[in-house]
Amino acid sequence: MQAKLRHSRARSRLDAGRRRPQKSCPRWGAGANVQLAESGIQGAALLAAAPFIGSFLGTLVLRLPHGRDVLWSRSRCESCAAVLGVRDLVPFVSWALSLGRCRRCAAPLDWFYPGIEAAALAVASLALAVDGMPDAALDCLFGWWLLALGWTDLRFWILPDLLTLPLIVAGLAAAMALAPDSLLDRALGAAFGYLVLRALAALYRRLRGRDGLGGGDAKLLAASGAWVGIGALPQVVLAAALAGLFAAGLLRLAGVRLRASSALPFGPFIAAASWAIWLFGPIPWPG
C-alpha cells in the first residue's frame, strides 16, 4: 500500500499492496500509562501550536506571492499600515476581542486570518485522531504545507516554486530517512506526477487553444507523488478532479454562472486529495 512514512511502521505503511495496519492497544501497566501520558502531552502541545502555525501560514500566503519578506517584516494593518503588536497577533483571541476590526482605524479585518488558523487546528486535530503522536507530527508537516499551497492558489492563482519544490525534496528526504526501500517508488511518483500533468496541460492547450493547467499544478502533483508514491498517484488525480467537479456544481447551485471559459484553481483540490490519501491510505484496487 502506498501510504505515508512512519517511524515504527514506516515499511508496512509504504510497501505497495499492503493494508493499513490496525493500531494496537497498549498493555495495561505503569509503562503504558507513562507512554499514554507522554503522547497526550505531545498531542496537546501540537494542538496548542497549530493556531500559531496557521497564523504564520497566513503571513506566508499573503506575502510570498508578492515577493515580500516573510520572516523579518513586522505585521501591519492593511488599511492604515499601523504596526501590529503582540496583543494583536494572538490567534483567534485578538480577532475576537477586536470584533474583527483594526484597533487603530476600525477597518474590518478579513475572515482569512481566523479561517486559516482554524484550518491549521483542524489539520492537527484530524492527524491526532487518525494517528496520534508521534506520527501526527509528520502528518501535520505535510498537511500544513499543503494548506499554505492550496490557499495561495485559491487566493492568488499561483503555486510558488519556493513552496512546491522544497515539498518534493522533503517527501524524498522523509522516504530516505524513514523507509529507504520506498525511495525509488517516491522518486517515480514525483517524476510521473510532473510529467503526466504537463502532458495533460499540453494536450488541453492544443485542443482548446488556451492554458488549462499551470506549471505549478504539475510541480504540486510531483510533490504529492514524492509523499504518497506512484501507486497512489492516480487516486490523487481522480479525487482532485471529482472534488473540482463537485465544487463547480456547488457554485452553480449558489447561482454562479460558469461558462466553458470559466476556471477554478486546481491546486486546492490536489492538496486536499494528497493529504486525504496520505492520511487514510489509498483505496485498495480489486483483486
Summary of the structure (lengths in Angstrom):
residues: 287
radius of gyration: 20.6
end to end distance: 13.4
largest distance: 67.7
contacts: 890
relative contact order: 0.13
helix: 65%
strand: 1%
